[in-house]
Amino acid sequence: MTDDASPTAPVGSLAHTGADTSPWLLGGAALLVAGGTAAVIAARRRARTDSEETPAEN
């Protein structure tokens, strides 16, 4: 008599976990962070340049 109660694992395949999208997600997140950093730097430079061009009111 064979023991049919114990399941056997399928041969040659692993569970699909979605880990193949991780590099794309990390790349997209890095681009968003870089874009946000560039926007903050540009805004600070613009604010500093604008304040230097206008004479101070005494």
CORWORA-V820595 format. One record per helix or strand of 2 or more residues. SS is the DSSP state (H for helix, E for strand). FROM is the first residue (numbers start at 1). LEN is the number of residues. If there is no record, write none. Layout:
ss=SS from=FROM len=LEN
ss=SS from=FROM len=LEN
//
This chain:
ss=H from=19 len=35
//
